[in-house]
Amino acid sequence: MKRTHTPSHTRLLQSDDPKIRIAMENPLAVVRELNKRSLYNFLKFFWPVVSSHTFQDNWHLEYLSRQLEEVAIRVSKKIRREYDLIINIPPGSTKTILVSIMFPVWCWTKWPWMRFITASYSGALSLESAETSRDLIRSQEFQMVYPDIDIKPDKDTKSNFKVVKKHYETVRPGYAPAHDSRRLQIQYIGRWYVDGFSR
């Protein structure tokens, strides 16, 4: 099957706009930007990495994502909280994946200094959620989009791991060394997320 381009698509391919050129040459940069703007997009993009089930979209996921984003933005700006966000939804509504697994990782892509304490009615569920977050960060899919986010090698257990942002010294424009020469340390800020107490 021969691939044909519409006139508008052809104009995009021939565009002199540097933003369009960058997007065409690096589609992962587009994915990264969309994920940066929306926890909901991040959830949908990385869903296959954390779940073997087909993603079942529903209005509440986008709504909860926006609520969590607001909390994260206030924390990132060190603005005093206006309210406590309490999420009461039935089991099987994707709360654990969204709140305890994806939300911390999404925050770390933007603010790697943030720290999270997640809890649950069961210690095993808390560890499983933490392990899934850690596995997401280590996944090939995540590392393709976020090669600058990693887990500190000497602080890497299921119950306690530290996320670091790799820092590259630029040798010449457009070139980053293959190894990460320095790592920036994370500073402390705490948020509590308690999952599954309604069971």
C-alpha positions as CSV (number, residue, x, y, z in Angstrom):
1,M,0.0,0.0,0.0
2,K,1.5,3.3,-1.1
3,R,1.6,6.1,1.5
4,T,0.2,9.3,0.2
5,H,0.3,12.7,1.9
6,T,-2.6,15.2,2.1
7,P,-1.7,18.8,1.0
8,S,-1.6,19.9,4.6
9,H,0.7,17.0,5.6
10,T,3.0,17.8,2.7
11,R,3.2,21.5,3.9
12,L,4.2,20.2,7.3
13,L,6.9,18.1,5.9
14,Q,8.3,21.0,3.9
15,S,7.8,23.6,6.7
16,D,10.6,25.9,7.7
17,D,9.1,26.3,11.2
18,P,11.8,25.0,13.6
19,K,9.1,23.7,16.1
20,I,7.5,21.6,13.4
21,R,10.9,20.4,12.1
22,I,11.9,19.3,15.7
23,A,8.6,17.5,16.1
24,M,8.9,15.7,12.8
25,E,12.5,14.7,13.5
26,N,11.9,13.6,17.1
27,P,8.4,12.3,17.8
28,L,9.4,11.3,21.3
29,A,9.9,15.0,22.1
30,V,6.2,15.5,21.2
31,V,5.2,12.6,23.4
32,R,7.3,14.0,26.3
33,E,5.7,17.4,25.9
34,L,2.2,16.0,25.8
35,N,2.9,13.9,28.9
36,K,4.4,16.9,30.7
37,R,1.2,18.9,30.1
38,S,-1.2,16.1,31.3
39,L,-1.1,13.3,33.8
40,Y,-4.0,11.9,31.9
41,N,-1.9,11.6,28.7
42,F,0.9,10.1,30.7
43,L,-1.5,7.5,32.1
44,K,-2.7,6.5,28.7
45,F,0.7,6.4,27.1
46,F,2.3,4.3,29.8
47,W,-0.7,2.1,30.7
48,P,0.6,-0.9,28.7
49,V,3.8,-0.8,30.8
50,V,2.0,-1.2,34.1
51,S,-1.0,-3.2,33.3
52,S,-1.8,-6.2,31.1
53,H,-5.4,-5.2,30.9
54,T,-6.8,-3.1,28.1
55,F,-7.1,0.6,29.1
56,Q,-10.8,1.4,29.8
57,D,-11.2,5.1,29.5
58,N,-13.8,6.9,31.6
59,W,-14.5,10.6,32.4
60,H,-13.4,10.1,36.0
61,L,-9.8,9.4,35.0
62,E,-9.3,12.7,33.2
63,Y,-11.1,14.5,36.1
64,L,-8.9,12.9,38.8
65,S,-5.8,13.6,36.8
66,R,-6.6,17.3,36.7
67,Q,-7.2,17.3,40.4
68,L,-3.9,15.6,41.1
69,E,-2.1,18.0,38.7
70,E,-3.4,20.9,40.7
71,V,-2.1,19.4,43.9
72,A,1.3,18.8,42.3
73,I,1.6,22.3,40.8
74,R,0.8,23.9,44.2
75,V,3.5,21.7,45.9
76,S,6.0,22.5,43.1
77,K,5.4,26.2,43.8
78,K,5.4,25.6,47.5
79,I,2.0,27.2,47.8
80,R,0.0,26.3,50.9
81,R,-2.6,23.6,50.3
82,E,-6.2,24.8,50.0
83,Y,-7.8,21.5,50.8
84,D,-7.1,17.8,51.3
85,L,-7.8,15.8,48.2
86,I,-9.7,12.6,49.2
87,I,-10.6,10.2,46.5
88,N,-13.4,7.8,47.3
89,I,-14.2,5.5,44.3
90,P,-15.1,1.8,44.2
91,P,-12.3,-0.8,43.8
92,G,-11.4,-1.5,40.2
93,S,-11.7,2.1,39.2
94,T,-8.0,2.5,38.4
95,K,-7.3,4.5,41.6
96,T,-4.2,2.6,42.6
97,I,-2.6,2.8,39.1
98,L,-3.4,6.5,38.7
99,V,-2.7,7.8,42.2
100,S,-0.1,5.5,43.7
101,I,1.8,4.4,40.6
102,M,1.5,6.9,37.8
103,F,1.1,10.2,39.7
104,P,4.4,10.0,41.6
105,V,6.3,9.0,38.4
106,W,4.6,11.8,36.4
107,C,5.7,14.3,39.1
108,W,9.2,13.1,39.0
109,T,9.4,13.7,35.3
110,K,8.8,17.4,36.1
111,W,10.1,17.8,39.6
112,P,12.5,15.1,40.5
113,W,13.1,16.6,43.9
114,M,9.6,15.6,45.1
115,R,9.3,12.7,47.5
116,F,6.3,10.5,48.1
117,I,5.1,8.2,50.9
118,T,2.4,5.9,49.7
119,A,0.4,3.7,52.1
120,S,-2.4,1.2,51.8
121,Y,-4.6,-1.0,54.0
122,S,-2.0,-3.7,53.3
123,G,1.8,-3.5,53.3
124,A,2.0,-5.9,50.4
125,L,-0.1,-3.5,48.2
126,S,2.1,-0.6,49.1
127,L,5.2,-2.5,48.2
128,E,3.6,-3.7,44.9
129,S,2.7,-0.1,43.9
130,A,6.2,1.1,44.7
131,E,7.7,-1.7,42.8
132,T,5.5,-1.0,39.8
133,S,6.5,2.7,39.9
134,R,10.1,1.6,40.0
135,D,9.6,-0.9,37.1
136,L,7.9,1.8,35.1
137,I,11.0,4.1,35.5
138,R,13.3,1.3,34.5
139,S,11.2,0.2,31.5
140,Q,12.5,0.6,28.0
141,E,9.4,2.6,27.0
142,F,9.9,5.1,29.8
143,Q,13.7,5.4,29.2
144,M,13.1,6.2,25.6
145,V,10.9,9.2,26.5
146,Y,12.8,10.2,29.7
147,P,16.4,9.1,29.4
148,D,17.3,11.8,32.0
149,I,15.3,10.2,34.8
150,D,16.8,7.2,36.7
151,I,16.9,5.5,40.0
152,K,19.9,6.1,42.2
153,P,21.9,2.8,42.2
154,D,22.7,2.8,45.9
155,K,19.2,3.8,47.0
156,D,17.1,1.2,45.1
157,T,14.8,-1.2,47.1
158,K,11.2,-1.9,46.7
159,S,10.3,0.0,49.8
160,N,12.7,2.9,49.4
161,F,14.2,4.2,46.2
162,K,15.4,7.6,45.1
163,V,14.8,9.1,41.7
164,V,17.5,11.2,40.2
165,K,17.8,13.4,37.2
166,K,20.9,12.8,35.1
167,H,22.8,15.9,34.3
168,Y,25.0,16.1,31.3
169,E,27.7,18.6,30.6
170,T,27.4,19.9,27.1
171,V,30.6,19.3,25.2
172,R,29.4,21.0,22.0
173,P,25.9,22.1,21.0
174,G,23.6,19.1,20.4
175,Y,25.9,16.5,21.9
176,A,25.6,14.8,25.3
177,P,28.1,12.2,26.5
178,A,26.9,8.6,26.5
179,H,27.6,8.3,30.3
180,D,26.1,10.5,32.9
181,S,29.0,12.4,34.5
182,R,27.1,13.8,37.4
183,R,23.8,13.2,39.2
184,L,21.8,15.9,40.9
185,Q,20.6,14.9,44.4
186,I,17.0,15.1,45.3
187,Q,15.9,17.4,48.1
188,Y,13.0,16.5,50.5
189,I,9.4,17.5,50.2
190,G,6.8,15.1,51.5
191,R,3.3,14.2,50.4
192,W,1.2,11.4,51.8
193,Y,-0.9,9.2,49.5
194,V,-3.0,6.6,51.2
195,D,-4.6,4.0,48.9
196,G,-7.3,1.4,49.6
197,F,-8.4,2.3,53.1
198,S,-12.1,2.1,52.1
199,R,-11.9,-1.6,51.7
